[in-house]
Amino acid sequence: MKEFFKMAFATVVGLFIFGLCSLFILFSVAGAIASVSDTEVKVRPNSVFHLKLSGVLVERSEENSMAILMGELDDKQKTIGLDEILASIRTAKLNDNIDGIYLECDALFAAAPASLMEIRNALLEVKEEGKFVVSYADFYSQSCYLVASVSDKVLLNPYGHVIIPGMTIRTVYFKDLLDKIGVDMQVVKVGTYKSAVEPFINTSMSDANRLQLTALSNSIWTNYKSSVADSRGFTSEVINQYADKGTFLENASAAVAIHLVDSLVYRAEVKAILEDFVGKDDFKLLTLKQMTKVRSTTKYSDNKVAVLYASGAIDGNDQTDMDSEQIAKELCRLADDDDVKCVVLRVNSPGGSAYGSEQMWHATTLVKSKKPLIVSMGDYAASGGYYMSCAADTIVAQPNTITGSIGIFGLIPNIQGLTDKIGLDFDGVKTNKLSDFGDVSRPLTATEKVLLQNYINEGYELFVKRCADGRKLSVESIKAIGEGRVWSGLEAKRIGLVDEIGGLDKAIDIAVEKAGLTNYMVKEYPAKKNLFTKLMEDISLVKTDIVRETLGKDYTYFKYINQLKQMSGAQARLPFLLEIN
């Protein structure tokens, strides 16, 4: 027994020492990371910002916990934040020691047209300051070329390609799969165009959905062609012919012939071209990571313009989704903060929970009652994303933002066919007629279907009223452009759902003007979490990073399956897995 206690005591002491050592190592790593991230980068004269467009584009960057823990402290990021890109381009524009931007295009995933337009417009502002933009790629994807086309020189690998095949919108349909496994998706919805439920009940697009997506893709494609044509000095028809004839699959000289590309060079030859633009052979390239550490020229002010980021599916189960409770709390806090003179709500969401959308809508009305509230729409501000936006004083969207989708739906699966196949039976007792409402082991009764449809109808009427009140339009006029139909930003402005075309900077300018500010500073909310905070708060964040880093662009599909499993309540969201190429 004596030996047992000695061994037990030794084990406890050993575990205690191990725990102390682990904590010491963790704090040391966190301290080292903090010291690295806080190191200021000084910009010497004749510097060039080297912006590499590579990885998965996200609305707002965060510390990549897995990359840091695995020691990947170089500039090979698998995710790249739109906010950091825009802030760094702005720094390059204002810093006298930076002569221009070298844009290197690689594989950029999840880059929706609105985000690309935001980057493109920021680069145009750099050129307006008299600075140069030069781009290079082994091949230009259609997405990256929209950005690169603003360049003073577009450079391409002699055996590369400019891949511009045109616009495609695709939706994945699951009906045949569900039929095979014996699952019947019971659908209730409001809106002729509310196509989010179609993947579960159809094998192809309905006529109404085809109509709206054709109009949407044509609007985005027209904007793409005109933007590229304006930058490259030819007509939009040149792009159409290039796409229709499959010229994008011909050799690189075909792209030079129509002035999509200026020169065919190897990467090693780019340095000499940059030297010509800088005027010296001694210049320094600054990476995106370095640019984020350049001292800001913003001066402190008590007058704050708050930019609140609200991105992701509303109340989804993924760490990257939007938490409506958190956003509502932030809005209420900003409403009560006397130092915050105006609020810009940056919305990038395809929608989600109707309950969460209503909570955030209410919070926006509290802000609006006390100070100017401007909405800046990103890639998506549709369905629930529009719901939370509609009360704003001014709504700003990119021409190719996807918005609207004013409609609501609900889904209850019936898995009786599956359980019959595998030999499962169910039995039970209940106290009331509808106690087992929502039981997935059986189909809905006629009474339940009526009650559920009334529930969805009530949610739709409320959604429409919120939009009508916010936009100062009649309920009838909102219903005429509602019905779940999606619109591009340009079309949304034409029909009154959007006020101005532009990006986040324009939204901030409008907010400043409405607040009557001359001296102010822009502050972003919610505050970003560093690695140490993320690890201490929730280890599941690391799990999310692992999955996202492993799956890359396919993470969207994994996330969708998880959302489908946990979806509950009325939903105000876009069609799932809407891919725009």
C-alpha positions as CSV (number, residue, x, y, z in Angstrom):
1,M,0.0,0.0,0.0
2,K,2.9,2.3,0.9
3,E,4.4,1.8,-2.6
4,F,1.0,2.5,-4.2
5,F,0.7,5.9,-2.4
6,K,4.3,6.7,-3.4
7,M,3.5,6.0,-7.1
8,A,0.2,7.9,-7.0
9,F,1.9,10.9,-5.4
10,A,4.7,10.8,-8.0
11,T,2.1,10.6,-10.8
12,V,0.1,13.6,-9.4
13,V,3.3,15.6,-9.0
14,G,4.4,14.7,-12.6
15,L,1.1,15.7,-14.1
16,F,1.2,19.0,-12.2
17,I,4.7,19.7,-13.4
18,F,3.7,18.7,-17.0
19,G,0.7,21.0,-16.8
20,L,2.9,23.9,-15.6
21,C,5.4,23.3,-18.4
22,S,2.6,23.1,-21.0
23,L,1.2,26.4,-19.8
24,F,4.6,27.9,-19.9
25,I,5.2,26.7,-23.4
26,L,1.7,27.9,-24.5
27,F,2.3,31.4,-23.0
28,S,5.8,31.5,-24.6
29,V,4.4,30.6,-28.0
30,A,1.6,33.2,-27.6
31,G,4.1,35.8,-26.5
32,A,6.4,35.0,-29.5
33,I,3.5,35.2,-31.9
34,A,2.3,38.5,-30.3
35,S,5.8,40.0,-30.6
36,V,6.1,39.0,-34.2
37,S,2.6,40.3,-35.1
38,D,3.3,43.6,-33.3
39,T,6.6,44.3,-35.1
40,E,6.3,47.5,-37.1
41,V,7.5,47.5,-40.7
42,K,9.3,50.7,-41.8
43,V,8.9,51.6,-45.5
44,R,12.0,52.8,-47.3
45,P,11.8,55.0,-50.4
46,N,11.2,53.2,-53.8
47,S,9.2,50.4,-52.3
48,V,6.6,48.3,-54.1
49,F,3.6,46.5,-52.6
50,H,3.7,42.9,-53.8
51,L,0.1,41.7,-53.5
52,K,-0.3,38.0,-54.2
53,L,-3.9,37.0,-54.9
54,S,-3.8,33.4,-53.7
55,G,-6.0,31.2,-51.5
56,V,-9.5,31.4,-50.3
57,L,-10.8,35.0,-50.2
58,V,-12.8,35.8,-47.0
59,E,-14.5,39.0,-45.9
60,R,-12.4,39.6,-42.8
61,S,-9.1,38.0,-41.9
62,E,-8.2,36.4,-38.7
63,E,-5.1,34.9,-37.1
64,N,-4.7,31.4,-38.7
65,S,-4.3,29.3,-35.6
66,M,-3.3,26.1,-37.3
67,A,-0.7,27.8,-39.6
68,I,0.9,29.5,-36.6
69,L,0.9,26.4,-34.4
70,M,2.5,24.4,-37.2
71,G,5.1,27.1,-37.7
72,E,3.9,28.4,-41.0
73,L,4.9,31.9,-40.3
74,D,5.7,32.7,-43.9
75,D,3.5,34.6,-46.4
76,K,1.9,31.4,-47.9
77,Q,-1.6,32.1,-46.6
78,K,-4.4,29.7,-47.5
79,T,-7.0,32.3,-46.6
80,I,-6.7,36.0,-47.5
81,G,-8.8,38.7,-46.0
82,L,-10.6,41.3,-48.2
83,D,-10.3,43.8,-45.3
84,E,-6.5,43.4,-45.2
85,I,-6.2,43.7,-48.9
86,L,-8.2,46.9,-49.0
87,A,-6.4,48.4,-46.0
88,S,-3.0,47.6,-47.5
89,I,-3.9,49.1,-50.9
90,R,-5.1,52.2,-49.1
91,T,-1.7,52.3,-47.2
92,A,0.1,52.0,-50.5
93,K,-1.9,54.8,-52.0
94,L,-1.1,57.2,-49.1
95,N,2.5,56.3,-48.4
96,D,4.9,58.4,-50.4
97,N,7.7,55.8,-50.1
98,I,5.6,53.3,-52.1
99,D,5.8,53.8,-55.8
100,G,3.3,51.2,-56.9
101,I,1.8,47.8,-56.7
102,Y,3.0,44.5,-58.2
103,L,-0.1,42.2,-58.5
104,E,0.7,38.5,-58.8
105,C,-2.3,36.4,-59.6
106,D,-2.5,32.8,-58.6
107,A,-5.5,30.5,-57.8
108,L,-8.0,32.7,-55.9
109,F,-11.0,30.7,-54.6
110,A,-14.4,31.9,-53.2
111,A,-13.9,35.3,-54.8
112,A,-17.3,36.6,-55.6
113,P,-17.7,39.4,-58.1
114,A,-18.5,42.1,-55.5
115,S,-15.3,41.5,-53.6
116,L,-13.3,41.5,-56.8
117,M,-14.9,44.8,-57.8
118,E,-13.9,46.3,-54.4
119,I,-10.3,45.4,-55.0
120,R,-10.4,46.6,-58.5
121,N,-11.8,50.0,-57.5
122,A,-9.1,50.4,-54.8
123,L,-6.4,49.8,-57.4
124,L,-7.9,52.4,-59.7
125,E,-7.6,54.9,-56.8
126,V,-3.9,54.0,-56.5
127,K,-3.5,54.8,-60.2
128,E,-5.3,58.1,-59.7
129,E,-2.5,59.0,-57.2
130,G,0.0,58.7,-60.0
131,K,1.3,55.3,-58.9
132,F,1.7,52.2,-61.1
133,V,0.0,48.8,-61.1
134,V,1.7,45.9,-62.8
135,S,0.3,42.4,-62.8
136,Y,1.7,39.0,-63.6
137,A,0.4,35.4,-63.8
138,D,1.1,32.0,-65.2
139,F,-2.6,32.1,-66.0
140,Y,-5.4,34.6,-65.3
141,S,-8.6,33.2,-64.0
142,Q,-11.8,35.1,-65.0
143,S,-12.0,36.4,-61.4
144,C,-8.4,37.5,-61.1
145,Y,-8.4,39.1,-64.6
146,L,-11.2,41.5,-63.5
147,V,-8.8,42.9,-61.0
148,A,-5.6,42.7,-63.1
149,S,-7.2,44.4,-66.1
150,V,-6.7,47.8,-64.4
151,S,-2.9,47.4,-64.6
152,D,-0.6,49.6,-66.5
153,K,1.0,46.4,-67.8
154,V,-0.6,43.0,-67.8
155,L,2.1,40.4,-68.0
156,L,1.6,36.7,-68.8
157,N,3.7,33.5,-68.9
158,P,4.6,32.9,-72.6
159,Y,2.8,29.6,-72.3
160,G,0.0,30.8,-70.1
161,H,-3.7,31.6,-70.7
162,V,-6.3,34.2,-69.8
163,I,-9.3,32.0,-68.9
164,I,-12.5,34.0,-69.6
165,P,-15.3,31.6,-70.6
166,G,-18.2,33.7,-69.4
167,M,-20.6,33.6,-66.4
168,T,-22.1,30.4,-65.0
169,I,-24.5,30.0,-62.0
170,R,-25.0,26.4,-60.8
171,T,-27.0,24.8,-58.1
172,V,-26.7,21.2,-56.8
173,Y,-29.9,19.2,-56.8
174,F,-30.4,16.4,-54.3
175,K,-33.9,15.1,-55.1
176,D,-32.8,11.9,-56.8
177,L,-30.4,11.1,-54.0
178,L,-33.1,11.7,-51.4
179,D,-35.5,9.5,-53.3
180,K,-33.0,6.7,-53.4
181,I,-32.5,6.7,-49.6
182,G,-36.2,7.2,-48.9
183,V,-36.2,10.8,-47.6
184,D,-39.0,13.2,-48.6
185,M,-38.3,16.9,-47.9
186,Q,-41.6,18.5,-46.9
187,V,-41.5,22.2,-48.1
188,V,-43.4,25.3,-47.2
189,K,-42.5,28.6,-48.6
190,V,-43.6,32.1,-49.8
191,G,-42.4,33.5,-53.0
192,T,-42.5,32.3,-56.6
193,Y,-38.7,32.8,-56.9
194,K,-37.8,31.5,-53.4
195,S,-35.6,28.7,-54.9
196,A,-33.7,27.7,-51.8
197,V,-36.0,24.7,-51.5
198,E,-35.6,23.6,-55.1
199,P,-32.5,21.4,-54.6
200,F,-34.6,19.1,-52.3
201,I,-37.8,18.8,-54.4
202,N,-36.6,19.3,-58.0
203,T,-33.9,17.8,-60.3
204,S,-33.5,21.0,-62.3
205,M,-34.4,24.7,-62.2
206,S,-38.0,25.9,-62.2
207,D,-38.9,28.4,-64.9
208,A,-39.1,31.2,-62.4
209,N,-35.7,30.4,-61.0
210,R,-34.2,30.1,-64.4
211,L,-35.6,33.5,-65.3
212,Q,-34.2,35.2,-62.2
213,L,-30.8,33.6,-62.5
214,T,-30.5,34.4,-66.2
215,A,-31.2,38.0,-65.4
216,L,-28.7,38.0,-62.5
217,S,-25.9,36.3,-64.5
218,N,-26.5,38.7,-67.5
219,S,-26.3,41.7,-65.2
220,I,-23.0,40.5,-63.5
221,W,-21.5,39.5,-66.9
222,T,-22.4,42.9,-68.5
223,N,-20.7,44.7,-65.7
224,Y,-17.7,42.4,-66.0
225,K,-17.3,43.0,-69.7
226,S,-17.8,46.8,-69.5
227,S,-15.3,47.1,-66.6
228,V,-12.6,45.1,-68.5
229,A,-13.3,46.9,-71.8
230,D,-13.0,50.3,-70.1
231,S,-9.6,49.4,-68.7
232,R,-8.2,47.7,-71.8
233,G,-9.5,50.1,-74.4
234,F,-11.8,47.9,-76.5
235,T,-15.5,47.2,-76.7
236,S,-17.4,44.7,-74.6
237,E,-18.0,42.6,-77.7
238,V,-14.3,41.7,-77.8
239,I,-14.8,39.8,-74.5
240,N,-18.0,38.1,-75.8
241,Q,-16.2,36.8,-78.9
242,Y,-13.2,35.7,-76.9
243,A,-15.4,33.6,-74.6
244,D,-17.8,32.3,-77.4
245,K,-15.0,31.2,-79.7
246,G,-13.0,29.5,-77.0
247,T,-10.0,31.8,-77.7
248,F,-9.1,31.5,-74.0
249,L,-7.9,27.9,-74.8
250,E,-5.6,29.1,-77.6
251,N,-1.9,30.0,-77.0
252,A,-0.9,33.2,-75.1
253,S,-0.3,35.2,-78.3
254,A,-4.1,35.2,-78.9
255,A,-4.6,37.2,-75.6
256,V,-1.9,39.7,-76.7
257,A,-3.5,40.1,-80.1
258,I,-6.7,41.6,-78.7
259,H,-4.8,43.5,-75.9
260,L,-5.9,41.5,-73.0
261,V,-2.2,41.1,-72.2
262,D,0.6,43.5,-72.9
263,S,3.7,41.3,-72.8
264,L,4.6,37.6,-72.5
265,V,7.5,37.2,-70.0
266,Y,8.8,34.8,-67.5
267,R,8.6,35.6,-63.8
268,A,12.4,36.2,-63.6
269,E,11.9,39.0,-66.2
270,V,9.3,40.9,-64.2
271,K,12.0,42.5,-61.9
272,A,13.4,44.5,-64.9
273,I,9.9,45.7,-65.8
274,L,9.3,46.9,-62.3
275,E,12.7,48.6,-62.3
276,D,11.5,50.7,-65.3
277,F,8.4,51.8,-63.4
278,V,10.3,52.6,-60.2
279,G,13.2,54.2,-62.0
280,K,15.8,52.4,-60.0
281,D,17.2,48.9,-59.8
282,D,17.2,49.1,-56.0
283,F,13.7,48.7,-54.7
284,K,12.1,46.6,-52.0
285,L,9.0,44.4,-52.4
286,L,6.6,44.5,-49.4
287,T,4.3,41.5,-48.9
288,L,0.7,41.7,-47.7
289,K,1.7,40.5,-44.3
290,Q,4.3,43.3,-44.1
291,M,1.9,45.9,-45.3
292,T,-0.5,45.2,-42.5
293,K,2.3,46.1,-40.1
294,V,3.1,49.5,-41.7
295,R,2.3,52.3,-39.3
296,S,-1.1,53.8,-39.9
297,T,-1.4,57.5,-40.8
298,T,-4.8,57.7,-39.1
299,K,-4.8,60.2,-36.2
300,Y,-6.6,59.5,-33.0
301,S,-10.0,61.2,-32.5
302,D,-12.8,60.9,-30.0
303,N,-15.2,60.9,-32.9
304,K,-15.5,57.3,-34.2
305,V,-17.0,55.9,-37.3
306,A,-17.9,52.3,-36.4
307,V,-17.6,49.7,-39.1
308,L,-19.4,46.5,-37.9
309,Y,-18.8,43.4,-39.9
310,A,-21.7,40.9,-40.2
311,S,-20.8,38.1,-42.5
312,G,-21.7,34.4,-43.0
313,A,-25.0,32.5,-42.8
314,I,-27.1,33.8,-40.0
315,D,-27.0,31.5,-37.0
316,G,-25.3,28.7,-38.8
317,N,-23.4,26.1,-36.9
318,D,-20.0,26.9,-38.3
319,Q,-17.5,29.1,-36.5
320,T,-17.3,31.4,-39.6
321,D,-21.0,32.0,-39.6
322,M,-22.8,35.0,-38.2
323,D,-24.0,35.0,-34.6
324,S,-27.2,37.2,-34.6
325,E,-27.1,37.6,-30.8
326,Q,-23.5,38.9,-31.0
327,I,-24.3,41.3,-33.8
328,A,-27.4,42.6,-32.1
329,K,-25.5,43.2,-28.9
330,E,-22.7,45.1,-30.8
331,L,-25.3,47.2,-32.5
332,C,-27.0,48.1,-29.2
333,R,-23.6,48.9,-27.6
334,L,-22.7,51.1,-30.6
335,A,-26.0,52.9,-30.3
336,D,-25.3,53.8,-26.7
337,D,-21.6,54.8,-27.2
338,D,-21.5,58.6,-27.4
339,D,-18.0,58.5,-29.0
340,V,-19.5,56.6,-32.0
341,K,-21.0,59.2,-34.2
342,C,-22.2,57.0,-37.0
343,V,-22.3,53.2,-37.9
344,V,-21.5,51.4,-41.1
345,L,-22.9,47.9,-41.1
346,R,-20.9,45.8,-43.5
347,V,-23.3,42.9,-44.5
348,N,-22.0,39.9,-46.4
349,S,-24.6,37.2,-45.9
350,P,-26.9,34.9,-47.9
351,G,-29.3,34.9,-45.0
352,G,-30.3,32.2,-42.5
353,S,-32.5,32.2,-39.5
354,A,-35.6,34.5,-39.7
355,Y,-35.6,34.8,-35.9
356,G,-32.0,36.0,-35.9
357,S,-32.7,38.4,-38.8
358,E,-35.6,40.0,-36.9
359,Q,-33.4,40.4,-33.8
360,M,-30.7,42.2,-35.8
361,W,-33.3,44.3,-37.6
362,H,-34.6,45.6,-34.2
363,A,-31.1,46.4,-33.1
364,T,-30.5,48.5,-36.3
365,T,-33.6,50.5,-35.6
366,L,-32.1,51.4,-32.2
367,V,-28.9,52.6,-33.9
368,K,-30.9,54.6,-36.5
369,S,-32.9,56.4,-33.8
370,K,-29.7,57.8,-32.3
371,K,-27.2,58.2,-35.2
372,P,-26.7,57.7,-38.9
373,L,-26.7,54.0,-40.0
374,I,-25.3,53.1,-43.4
375,V,-25.2,49.6,-44.8
376,S,-22.4,48.5,-47.1
377,M,-23.3,45.3,-49.0
378,G,-20.6,42.8,-49.9
379,D,-20.9,39.8,-52.1
380,Y,-24.3,38.9,-50.7
381,A,-26.9,40.7,-48.7
382,A,-29.9,38.6,-49.6
383,S,-32.9,37.3,-47.8
384,G,-32.0,37.5,-44.1
385,G,-29.0,39.6,-45.2
386,Y,-31.4,42.1,-46.7
387,Y,-33.8,41.8,-43.8
388,M,-31.1,43.1,-41.4
389,S,-30.2,45.9,-43.8
390,C,-33.5,47.4,-44.8
391,A,-33.9,49.8,-42.0
392,A,-30.6,51.7,-42.8
393,D,-30.6,55.4,-43.7
394,T,-28.7,54.5,-46.9
395,I,-27.9,51.2,-48.5
396,V,-24.7,51.0,-50.6
397,A,-24.0,47.9,-52.8
398,Q,-21.5,46.9,-55.5
399,P,-23.0,46.6,-59.0
400,N,-22.6,42.8,-58.8
401,T,-23.7,42.3,-55.2
402,I,-26.4,39.6,-54.9
403,T,-29.3,41.0,-52.9
404,G,-33.1,40.9,-52.5
405,S,-34.5,37.4,-52.1
406,I,-37.3,38.7,-49.9
407,G,-39.0,35.4,-49.0
408,I,-39.2,32.7,-46.3
409,F,-39.2,28.9,-46.4
410,G,-39.2,26.0,-44.0
411,L,-38.1,22.4,-44.5
412,I,-39.1,19.3,-42.5
413,P,-37.7,16.0,-43.7
414,N,-39.8,12.8,-43.7
415,I,-37.5,9.8,-43.4
416,Q,-40.3,7.2,-43.3
417,G,-39.1,5.7,-46.6
418,L,-35.6,5.3,-45.2
419,T,-36.7,3.8,-41.9
420,D,-39.0,1.3,-43.8
421,K,-36.0,0.2,-45.9
422,I,-33.8,-0.5,-43.0
423,G,-36.5,-2.0,-40.7
424,L,-36.9,0.7,-38.1
425,D,-40.3,1.2,-36.4
426,F,-41.5,4.0,-34.1
427,D,-44.2,4.1,-31.4
428,G,-45.0,6.4,-28.5
429,V,-47.6,8.3,-26.5
430,K,-48.6,12.0,-26.5
431,T,-50.7,14.3,-24.5
432,N,-52.1,16.5,-27.3
433,K,-53.0,16.2,-30.9
434,L,-49.9,18.1,-32.1
435,S,-47.5,17.0,-29.5
436,D,-45.4,15.2,-32.1
437,F,-45.4,18.0,-34.6
438,G,-42.2,17.9,-36.6
439,D,-41.6,14.2,-36.1
440,V,-39.4,13.3,-39.0
441,S,-40.4,9.6,-38.9
442,R,-43.7,10.3,-40.6
443,P,-45.3,12.8,-43.1
444,L,-47.0,15.9,-42.1
445,T,-50.8,15.7,-41.7
446,A,-53.1,17.9,-43.7
447,T,-53.7,20.0,-40.5
448,E,-50.0,20.4,-39.8
449,K,-49.3,21.5,-43.4
450,V,-51.9,24.3,-43.1
451,L,-50.6,25.4,-39.8
452,L,-47.0,25.4,-41.0
453,Q,-47.9,27.3,-44.2
454,N,-49.7,30.0,-42.0
455,Y,-46.6,30.2,-39.9
456,I,-44.4,30.8,-42.9
457,N,-47.0,33.3,-44.4
458,E,-46.9,35.3,-41.2
459,G,-43.1,35.5,-41.3
460,Y,-43.2,36.6,-44.9
461,E,-45.7,39.4,-44.2
462,L,-43.5,40.6,-41.4
463,F,-40.4,40.5,-43.6
464,V,-42.3,42.5,-46.3
465,K,-43.5,45.1,-43.8
466,R,-39.9,45.6,-42.4
467,C,-38.7,46.2,-46.0
468,A,-41.6,48.5,-46.8
469,D,-41.1,50.6,-43.7
470,G,-37.3,50.8,-44.1
471,R,-37.4,51.7,-47.8
472,K,-40.4,54.0,-47.4
473,L,-42.3,52.0,-50.0
474,S,-45.8,50.4,-50.0
475,V,-46.2,46.8,-49.0
476,E,-47.6,46.1,-52.5
477,S,-44.6,47.5,-54.2
478,I,-42.2,45.4,-52.1
479,K,-44.3,42.3,-52.9
480,A,-44.1,43.1,-56.6
481,I,-40.3,42.9,-56.4
482,G,-40.1,40.4,-53.6
483,E,-41.4,36.8,-54.1
484,G,-38.0,35.6,-53.2
485,R,-36.4,37.0,-56.3
486,V,-32.6,37.8,-56.3
487,W,-31.3,41.0,-57.9
488,S,-27.8,42.3,-58.7
489,G,-26.8,45.5,-57.0
490,L,-27.4,47.6,-60.2
491,E,-30.9,46.1,-60.6
492,A,-31.6,46.6,-56.9
493,K,-30.8,50.3,-57.2
494,R,-33.1,50.6,-60.2
495,I,-36.1,49.1,-58.3
496,G,-35.4,50.9,-55.0
497,L,-33.9,48.2,-52.8
498,V,-30.5,50.0,-52.9
499,D,-29.6,53.7,-52.8
500,E,-26.0,53.9,-54.0
501,I,-23.5,51.9,-56.0
502,G,-20.1,51.6,-54.4
503,G,-17.9,49.9,-51.8
504,L,-17.1,50.2,-48.1
505,D,-15.2,53.4,-48.6
506,K,-18.2,55.1,-50.2
507,A,-20.4,53.9,-47.3
508,I,-18.0,55.4,-44.8
509,D,-18.0,58.7,-46.7
510,I,-21.8,58.9,-46.7
511,A,-21.8,58.1,-43.0
512,V,-19.3,60.8,-42.2
513,E,-21.3,63.3,-44.3
514,K,-24.5,62.5,-42.6
515,A,-22.9,62.8,-39.1
516,G,-21.3,66.1,-40.1
517,L,-17.8,65.0,-39.1
518,T,-14.5,66.6,-40.2
519,N,-12.2,65.0,-37.6
520,Y,-12.8,61.3,-37.0
521,M,-11.2,57.9,-37.0
522,V,-12.6,54.6,-38.3
523,K,-12.8,51.7,-35.9
524,E,-13.8,48.1,-36.8
525,Y,-16.0,45.9,-34.7
526,P,-16.1,43.3,-33.4
527,A,-12.5,43.4,-32.3
528,K,-10.4,40.7,-34.0
529,K,-9.3,37.8,-31.8
530,N,-5.7,36.8,-31.8
531,L,-4.5,33.2,-31.6
532,F,-4.1,33.1,-27.8
533,T,-7.6,34.4,-27.3
534,K,-9.1,31.9,-29.7
535,L,-7.3,29.0,-28.1
536,M,-8.4,30.1,-24.6
537,E,-12.0,30.7,-25.6
538,D,-12.8,27.7,-27.7
539,I,-10.7,24.8,-28.9
540,S,-13.3,24.1,-31.6
541,L,-11.9,27.1,-33.5
542,V,-8.7,25.1,-34.1
543,K,-10.9,22.2,-35.3
544,T,-12.6,24.5,-37.8
545,D,-9.2,25.8,-39.0
546,I,-8.0,22.2,-39.5
547,V,-11.0,21.3,-41.6
548,R,-11.0,24.5,-43.6
549,E,-7.2,24.3,-44.3
550,T,-7.5,20.6,-45.3
551,L,-10.5,20.9,-47.6
552,G,-9.7,24.3,-49.2
553,K,-12.3,25.4,-51.7
554,D,-14.3,22.2,-51.0
555,Y,-15.0,23.4,-47.4
556,T,-18.1,25.1,-48.7
557,Y,-19.7,21.7,-49.4
558,F,-18.7,20.3,-46.0
559,K,-20.2,23.4,-44.3
560,Y,-23.4,23.1,-46.2
561,I,-24.0,19.5,-45.1
562,N,-23.5,20.6,-41.5
563,Q,-26.0,23.5,-41.9
564,L,-28.6,21.2,-43.4
565,K,-28.3,18.9,-40.4
566,Q,-28.9,21.6,-37.9
567,M,-31.4,23.9,-39.7
568,S,-34.4,24.7,-37.6
569,G,-37.2,27.3,-37.7
570,A,-38.2,29.6,-40.6
571,Q,-35.3,30.3,-43.0
572,A,-34.7,33.5,-45.0
573,R,-31.7,32.6,-47.1
574,L,-30.4,32.2,-50.7
575,P,-30.3,28.9,-52.5
576,F,-27.6,26.7,-51.1
577,L,-24.4,26.0,-53.0
578,L,-24.9,28.8,-55.5
579,E,-21.7,28.8,-57.4
580,I,-20.8,31.7,-59.6
581,N,-17.9,31.2,-62.1
